[in-house]
Amino acid sequence: MDINTCELIEGELPKKQLRLVLAWAELHNEELLANWRLAMDSELPFKIEPLK
């Protein structure tokens, strides 16, 4: 997944699961980007709420 564009860039998922992942990623895009920056600085990312 590309967290900047919320697109699947490699691999496959069944359509239903892909829709769920994309919906979650769009809702939490800012948190995902912040976690990516933390990980790149060798810091632990924080938890992100699951899709309910």
PDB file with SEQRES, HELIX, SHEET and CRYST1 records, atoms N, CA, C and O in Angstrom:
SEQRES   1 A   52  MET ASP ILE ASN THR CYS GLU LEU ILE GLU GLY GLU LEU          
SEQRES   2 A   52  PRO LYS LYS GLN LEU ARG LEU VAL LEU ALA TRP ALA GLU          
SEQRES   3 A   52  LEU HIS ASN GLU GLU LEU LEU ALA ASN TRP ARG LEU ALA          
SEQRES   4 A   52  MET ASP SER GLU LEU PRO PHE LYS ILE GLU PRO LEU LYS          
HELIX    1 AA1 LYS A   15  LEU A   27  1                                  13    
HELIX    2 AA2 ASN A   29  MET A   40  1                                  12    
CRYST1    1.000    1.000    1.000  90.00  90.00  90.00 P 1           1          
ATOM      1  N   MET A   1       0.834  -1.176   0.000  1.00  0.00           N  
ATOM      2  CA  MET A   1       0.000   0.000   0.000  1.00  0.00           C  
ATOM      3  C   MET A   1       0.881   1.241   0.000  1.00  0.00           C  
ATOM      4  O   MET A   1       1.885   1.317   0.708  1.00  0.00           O  
ATOM      5  N   ASP A   2       0.487   2.185  -0.792  1.00  0.00           N  
ATOM      6  CA  ASP A   2       1.136   3.498  -0.770  1.00  0.00           C  
ATOM      7  C   ASP A   2       0.330   4.352   0.212  1.00  0.00           C  
ATOM      8  O   ASP A   2      -0.834   4.665  -0.039  1.00  0.00           O  
ATOM      9  N   ILE A   3       0.958   4.728   1.334  1.00  0.00           N  
ATOM     10  CA  ILE A   3       0.199   5.470   2.344  1.00  0.00           C  
ATOM     11  C   ILE A   3      -0.038   6.922   1.958  1.00  0.00           C  
ATOM     12  O   ILE A   3      -0.862   7.600   2.572  1.00  0.00           O  
ATOM     13  N   ASN A   4       0.665   7.400   0.964  1.00  0.00           N  
ATOM     14  CA  ASN A   4       0.423   8.766   0.489  1.00  0.00           C  
ATOM     15  C   ASN A   4      -0.822   8.847  -0.373  1.00  0.00           C  
ATOM     16  O   ASN A   4      -1.579   9.814  -0.288  1.00  0.00           O  
ATOM     17  N   THR A   5      -1.038   7.829  -1.207  1.00  0.00           N  
ATOM     18  CA  THR A   5      -2.166   7.866  -2.142  1.00  0.00           C  
ATOM     19  C   THR A   5      -3.278   6.884  -1.797  1.00  0.00           C  
ATOM     20  O   THR A   5      -4.331   6.895  -2.434  1.00  0.00           O  
ATOM     21  N   CYS A   6      -3.056   6.030  -0.790  1.00  0.00           N  
ATOM     22  CA  CYS A   6      -4.009   4.980  -0.412  1.00  0.00           C  
ATOM     23  C   CYS A   6      -4.322   4.076  -1.608  1.00  0.00           C  
ATOM     24  O   CYS A   6      -5.480   3.758  -1.876  1.00  0.00           O  
ATOM     25  N   GLU A   7      -3.278   3.674  -2.311  1.00  0.00           N  
ATOM     26  CA  GLU A   7      -3.434   2.761  -3.442  1.00  0.00           C  
ATOM     27  C   GLU A   7      -2.644   1.486  -3.186  1.00  0.00           C  
ATOM     28  O   GLU A   7      -1.585   1.507  -2.558  1.00  0.00           O  
ATOM     29  N   LEU A   8      -3.174   0.386  -3.682  1.00  0.00           N  
ATOM     30  CA  LEU A   8      -2.461  -0.887  -3.640  1.00  0.00           C  
ATOM     31  C   LEU A   8      -1.418  -0.852  -4.746  1.00  0.00           C  
ATOM     32  O   LEU A   8      -1.765  -0.726  -5.921  1.00  0.00           O  
ATOM     33  N   ILE A   9      -0.145  -0.961  -4.383  1.00  0.00           N  
ATOM     34  CA  ILE A   9       0.911  -0.860  -5.389  1.00  0.00           C  
ATOM     35  C   ILE A   9       1.565  -2.198  -5.686  1.00  0.00           C  
ATOM     36  O   ILE A   9       2.266  -2.340  -6.688  1.00  0.00           O  
ATOM     37  N   GLU A  10       1.340  -3.189  -4.813  1.00  0.00           N  
ATOM     38  CA  GLU A  10       1.919  -4.508  -5.061  1.00  0.00           C  
ATOM     39  C   GLU A  10       1.101  -5.551  -4.331  1.00  0.00           C  
ATOM     40  O   GLU A  10       0.598  -5.302  -3.235  1.00  0.00           O  
ATOM     41  N   GLY A  11       0.968  -6.722  -4.939  1.00  0.00           N  
ATOM     42  CA  GLY A  11       0.230  -7.813  -4.316  1.00  0.00           C  
ATOM     43  C   GLY A  11      -1.251  -7.753  -4.639  1.00  0.00           C  
ATOM     44  O   GLY A  11      -1.702  -6.961  -5.467  1.00  0.00           O  
ATOM     45  N   GLU A  12      -1.986  -8.608  -3.966  1.00  0.00           N  
ATOM     46  CA  GLU A  12      -3.428  -8.701  -4.207  1.00  0.00           C  
ATOM     47  C   GLU A  12      -4.167  -8.924  -2.905  1.00  0.00           C  
ATOM     48  O   GLU A  12      -3.636  -9.510  -1.961  1.00  0.00           O  
ATOM     49  N   LEU A  13      -5.385  -8.454  -2.869  1.00  0.00           N  
ATOM     50  CA  LEU A  13      -6.320  -8.724  -1.791  1.00  0.00           C  
ATOM     51  C   LEU A  13      -7.683  -8.965  -2.431  1.00  0.00           C  
ATOM     52  O   LEU A  13      -7.993  -8.386  -3.472  1.00  0.00           O  
ATOM     53  N   PRO A  14      -8.499  -9.821  -1.810  1.00  0.00           N  
ATOM     54  CA  PRO A  14      -9.878  -9.937  -2.303  1.00  0.00           C  
ATOM     55  C   PRO A  14     -10.553  -8.567  -2.235  1.00  0.00           C  
ATOM     56  O   PRO A  14     -10.221  -7.748  -1.378  1.00  0.00           O  
ATOM     57  N   LYS A  15     -11.494  -8.325  -3.133  1.00  0.00           N  
ATOM     58  CA  LYS A  15     -12.126  -6.998  -3.241  1.00  0.00           C  
ATOM     59  C   LYS A  15     -12.680  -6.479  -1.922  1.00  0.00           C  
ATOM     60  O   LYS A  15     -12.492  -5.309  -1.587  1.00  0.00           O  
ATOM     61  N   LYS A  16     -13.363  -7.340  -1.170  1.00  0.00           N  
ATOM     62  CA  LYS A  16     -13.970  -6.901   0.088  1.00  0.00           C  
ATOM     63  C   LYS A  16     -12.899  -6.430   1.071  1.00  0.00           C  
ATOM     64  O   LYS A  16     -13.045  -5.370   1.678  1.00  0.00           O  
ATOM     65  N   GLN A  17     -11.833  -7.202   1.233  1.00  0.00           N  
ATOM     66  CA  GLN A  17     -10.768  -6.835   2.148  1.00  0.00           C  
ATOM     67  C   GLN A  17     -10.029  -5.590   1.668  1.00  0.00           C  
ATOM     68  O   GLN A  17      -9.635  -4.751   2.478  1.00  0.00           O  
ATOM     69  N   LEU A  18      -9.840  -5.466   0.363  1.00  0.00           N  
ATOM     70  CA  LEU A  18      -9.182  -4.287  -0.186  1.00  0.00           C  
ATOM     71  C   LEU A  18      -9.992  -3.032   0.118  1.00  0.00           C  
ATOM     72  O   LEU A  18      -9.426  -2.007   0.499  1.00  0.00           O  
ATOM     73  N   ARG A  19     -11.303  -3.101  -0.047  1.00  0.00           N  
ATOM     74  CA  ARG A  19     -12.158  -1.949   0.268  1.00  0.00           C  
ATOM     75  C   ARG A  19     -12.037  -1.556   1.736  1.00  0.00           C  
ATOM     76  O   ARG A  19     -11.991  -0.371   2.065  1.00  0.00           O  
ATOM     77  N   LEU A  20     -11.984  -2.562   2.625  1.00  0.00           N  
ATOM     78  CA  LEU A  20     -11.860  -2.281   4.055  1.00  0.00           C  
ATOM     79  C   LEU A  20     -10.515  -1.631   4.376  1.00  0.00           C  
ATOM     80  O   LEU A  20     -10.452  -0.661   5.132  1.00  0.00           O  
ATOM     81  N   VAL A  21      -9.454  -2.164   3.804  1.00  0.00           N  
ATOM     82  CA  VAL A  21      -8.114  -1.608   4.040  1.00  0.00           C  
ATOM     83  C   VAL A  21      -8.036  -0.183   3.508  1.00  0.00           C  
ATOM     84  O   VAL A  21      -7.497   0.697   4.179  1.00  0.00           O  
ATOM     85  N   LEU A  22      -8.562   0.052   2.322  1.00  0.00           N  
ATOM     86  CA  LEU A  22      -8.522   1.390   1.733  1.00  0.00           C  
ATOM     87  C   LEU A  22      -9.333   2.383   2.561  1.00  0.00           C  
ATOM     88  O   LEU A  22      -8.906   3.519   2.766  1.00  0.00           O  
ATOM     89  N   ALA A  23     -10.506   1.954   3.037  1.00  0.00           N  
ATOM     90  CA  ALA A  23     -11.339   2.830   3.864  1.00  0.00           C  
ATOM     91  C   ALA A  23     -10.601   3.180   5.158  1.00  0.00           C  
ATOM     92  O   ALA A  23     -10.598   4.335   5.582  1.00  0.00           O  
ATOM     93  N   TRP A  24      -9.974   2.175   5.783  1.00  0.00           N  
ATOM     94  CA  TRP A  24      -9.232   2.404   7.018  1.00  0.00           C  
ATOM     95  C   TRP A  24      -8.048   3.341   6.760  1.00  0.00           C  
ATOM     96  O   TRP A  24      -7.806   4.270   7.531  1.00  0.00           O  
ATOM     97  N   ALA A  25      -7.321   3.095   5.685  1.00  0.00           N  
ATOM     98  CA  ALA A  25      -6.134   3.905   5.366  1.00  0.00           C  
ATOM     99  C   ALA A  25      -6.522   5.359   5.089  1.00  0.00           C  
ATOM    100  O   ALA A  25      -5.798   6.276   5.477  1.00  0.00           O  
ATOM    101  N   GLU A  26      -7.649   5.574   4.426  1.00  0.00           N  
ATOM    102  CA  GLU A  26      -8.086   6.941   4.157  1.00  0.00           C  
ATOM    103  C   GLU A  26      -8.494   7.653   5.445  1.00  0.00           C  
ATOM    104  O   GLU A  26      -8.221   8.841   5.616  1.00  0.00           O  
ATOM    105  N   LEU A  27      -9.150   6.921   6.350  1.00  0.00           N  
ATOM    106  CA  LEU A  27      -9.562   7.512   7.627  1.00  0.00           C  
ATOM    107  C   LEU A  27      -8.361   7.856   8.512  1.00  0.00           C  
ATOM    108  O   LEU A  27      -8.411   8.816   9.281  1.00  0.00           O  
ATOM    109  N   HIS A  28      -7.302   7.087   8.405  1.00  0.00           N  
ATOM    110  CA  HIS A  28      -6.153   7.236   9.296  1.00  0.00           C  
ATOM    111  C   HIS A  28      -4.887   7.666   8.567  1.00  0.00           C  
ATOM    112  O   HIS A  28      -3.780   7.386   9.025  1.00  0.00           O  
ATOM    113  N   ASN A  29      -5.044   8.335   7.450  1.00  0.00           N  
ATOM    114  CA  ASN A  29      -3.888   8.693   6.631  1.00  0.00           C  
ATOM    115  C   ASN A  29      -2.856   9.519   7.391  1.00  0.00           C  
ATOM    116  O   ASN A  29      -1.659   9.244   7.302  1.00  0.00           O  
ATOM    117  N   GLU A  30      -3.298  10.517   8.130  1.00  0.00           N  
ATOM    118  CA  GLU A  30      -2.360  11.365   8.875  1.00  0.00           C  
ATOM    119  C   GLU A  30      -1.601  10.556   9.921  1.00  0.00           C  
ATOM    120  O   GLU A  30      -0.402  10.751  10.116  1.00  0.00           O  
ATOM    121  N   GLU A  31      -2.302   9.651  10.590  1.00  0.00           N  
ATOM    122  CA  GLU A  31      -1.659   8.809  11.598  1.00  0.00           C  
ATOM    123  C   GLU A  31      -0.652   7.856  10.952  1.00  0.00           C  
ATOM    124  O   GLU A  31       0.427   7.621  11.496  1.00  0.00           O  
ATOM    125  N   LEU A  32      -1.009   7.316   9.798  1.00  0.00           N  
ATOM    126  CA  LEU A  32      -0.091   6.425   9.090  1.00  0.00           C  
ATOM    127  C   LEU A  32       1.183   7.161   8.685  1.00  0.00           C  
ATOM    128  O   LEU A  32       2.285   6.632   8.838  1.00  0.00           O  
ATOM    129  N   LEU A  33       1.035   8.357   8.179  1.00  0.00           N  
ATOM    130  CA  LEU A  33       2.204   9.148   7.787  1.00  0.00           C  
ATOM    131  C   LEU A  33       3.069   9.495   8.996  1.00  0.00           C  
ATOM    132  O   LEU A  33       4.297   9.448   8.917  1.00  0.00           O  
ATOM    133  N   ALA A  34       2.436   9.840  10.106  1.00  0.00           N  
ATOM    134  CA  ALA A  34       3.188  10.149  11.324  1.00  0.00           C  
ATOM    135  C   ALA A  34       3.938   8.904  11.810  1.00  0.00           C  
ATOM    136  O   ALA A  34       5.096   8.997  12.220  1.00  0.00           O  
ATOM    137  N   ASN A  35       3.285   7.748  11.766  1.00  0.00           N  
ATOM    138  CA  ASN A  35       3.944   6.504  12.170  1.00  0.00           C  
ATOM    139  C   ASN A  35       5.104   6.163  11.237  1.00  0.00           C  
ATOM    140  O   ASN A  35       6.135   5.662  11.686  1.00  0.00           O  
ATOM    141  N   TRP A  36       4.941   6.431   9.955  1.00  0.00           N  
ATOM    142  CA  TRP A  36       6.021   6.174   9.001  1.00  0.00           C  
ATOM    143  C   TRP A  36       7.246   7.026   9.352  1.00  0.00           C  
ATOM    144  O   TRP A  36       8.379   6.544   9.330  1.00  0.00           O  
ATOM    145  N   ARG A  37       7.000   8.285   9.671  1.00  0.00           N  
ATOM    146  CA  ARG A  37       8.118   9.159  10.050  1.00  0.00           C  
ATOM    147  C   ARG A  37       8.803   8.660  11.320  1.00  0.00           C  
ATOM    148  O   ARG A  37      10.030   8.678  11.413  1.00  0.00           O  
ATOM    149  N   LEU A  38       8.014   8.214  12.297  1.00  0.00           N  
ATOM    150  CA  LEU A  38       8.596   7.660  13.520  1.00  0.00           C  
ATOM    151  C   LEU A  38       9.448   6.428  13.211  1.00  0.00           C  
ATOM    152  O   LEU A  38      10.567   6.301  13.707  1.00  0.00           O  
ATOM    153  N   ALA A  39       8.919   5.532  12.400  1.00  0.00           N  
ATOM    154  CA  ALA A  39       9.641   4.313  12.048  1.00  0.00           C  
ATOM    155  C   ALA A  39      10.937   4.636  11.312  1.00  0.00           C  
ATOM    156  O   ALA A  39      11.953   3.979  11.536  1.00  0.00           O  
ATOM    157  N   MET A  40      10.913   5.628  10.448  1.00  0.00           N  
ATOM    158  CA  MET A  40      12.109   6.012   9.712  1.00  0.00           C  
ATOM    159  C   MET A  40      13.182   6.602  10.645  1.00  0.00           C  
ATOM    160  O   MET A  40      14.372   6.575  10.329  1.00  0.00           O  
ATOM    161  N   ASP A  41      12.746   7.131  11.791  1.00  0.00           N  
ATOM    162  CA  ASP A  41      13.670   7.657  12.787  1.00  0.00           C  
ATOM    163  C   ASP A  41      13.995   6.617  13.861  1.00  0.00           C  
ATOM    164  O   ASP A  41      14.513   6.956  14.925  1.00  0.00           O  
ATOM    165  N   SER A  42      13.687   5.342  13.575  1.00  0.00           N  
ATOM    166  CA  SER A  42      13.939   4.211  14.498  1.00  0.00           C  
ATOM    167  C   SER A  42      13.187   4.356  15.813  1.00  0.00           C  
ATOM    168  O   SER A  42      13.656   3.904  16.858  1.00  0.00           O  
ATOM    169  N   GLU A  43      12.017   4.988  15.758  1.00  0.00           N  
ATOM    170  CA  GLU A  43      11.164   5.116  16.932  1.00  0.00           C  
ATOM    171  C   GLU A  43       9.961   4.200  16.775  1.00  0.00           C  
ATOM    172  O   GLU A  43       9.584   3.840  15.660  1.00  0.00           O  
ATOM    173  N   LEU A  44       9.363   3.826  17.896  1.00  0.00           N  
ATOM    174  CA  LEU A  44       8.202   2.958  17.847  1.00  0.00           C  
ATOM    175  C   LEU A  44       6.965   3.743  17.403  1.00  0.00           C  
ATOM    176  O   LEU A  44       6.724   4.844  17.898  1.00  0.00           O  
ATOM    177  N   PRO A  45       6.184   3.188  16.479  1.00  0.00           N  
ATOM    178  CA  PRO A  45       4.944   3.857  16.067  1.00  0.00           C  
ATOM    179  C   PRO A  45       3.883   3.689  17.148  1.00  0.00           C  
ATOM    180  O   PRO A  45       3.960   2.779  17.974  1.00  0.00           O  
ATOM    181  N   PHE A  46       2.906   4.565  17.134  1.00  0.00           N  
ATOM    182  CA  PHE A  46       1.805   4.452  18.072  1.00  0.00           C  
ATOM    183  C   PHE A  46       0.688   3.611  17.468  1.00  0.00           C  
ATOM    184  O   PHE A  46       0.639   3.409  16.255  1.00  0.00           O  
ATOM    185  N   LYS A  47      -0.198   3.127  18.313  1.00  0.00           N  
ATOM    186  CA  LYS A  47      -1.303   2.287  17.839  1.00  0.00           C  
ATOM    187  C   LYS A  47      -2.336   3.147  17.118  1.00  0.00           C  
ATOM    188  O   LYS A  47      -2.584   4.298  17.480  1.00  0.00           O  
ATOM    189  N   ILE A  48      -2.924   2.553  16.094  1.00  0.00           N  
ATOM    190  CA  ILE A  48      -3.994   3.204  15.332  1.00  0.00           C  
ATOM    191  C   ILE A  48      -5.236   2.332  15.491  1.00  0.00           C  
ATOM    192  O   ILE A  48      -5.174   1.111  15.349  1.00  0.00           O  
ATOM    193  N   GLU A  49      -6.339   2.964  15.782  1.00  0.00           N  
ATOM    194  CA  GLU A  49      -7.595   2.239  15.979  1.00  0.00           C  
ATOM    195  C   GLU A  49      -7.961   1.413  14.748  1.00  0.00           C  
ATOM    196  O   GLU A  49      -7.796   1.865  13.615  1.00  0.00           O  
ATOM    197  N   PRO A  50      -8.460   0.197  14.982  1.00  0.00           N  
ATOM    198  CA  PRO A  50      -8.919  -0.616  13.848  1.00  0.00           C  
ATOM    199  C   PRO A  50     -10.241  -0.085  13.290  1.00  0.00           C  
ATOM    200  O   PRO A  50     -10.924   0.714  13.930  1.00  0.00           O  
ATOM    201  N   LEU A  51     -10.580  -0.537  12.104  1.00  0.00           N  
ATOM    202  CA  LEU A  51     -11.866  -0.186  11.492  1.00  0.00           C  
ATOM    203  C   LEU A  51     -12.963  -0.916  12.251  1.00  0.00           C  
ATOM    204  O   LEU A  51     -12.867  -2.119  12.493  1.00  0.00           O  
ATOM    205  N   LYS A  52     -13.998  -0.186  12.621  1.00  0.00           N  
ATOM    206  CA  LYS A  52     -15.097  -0.807  13.390  1.00  0.00           C  
ATOM    207  C   LYS A  52     -16.349  -0.848  12.575  1.00  0.00           C  
ATOM    208  O   LYS A  52     -17.378  -1.331  13.048  1.00  0.00           O  
TER     209      LYS A  52                                                      
END                                                                             
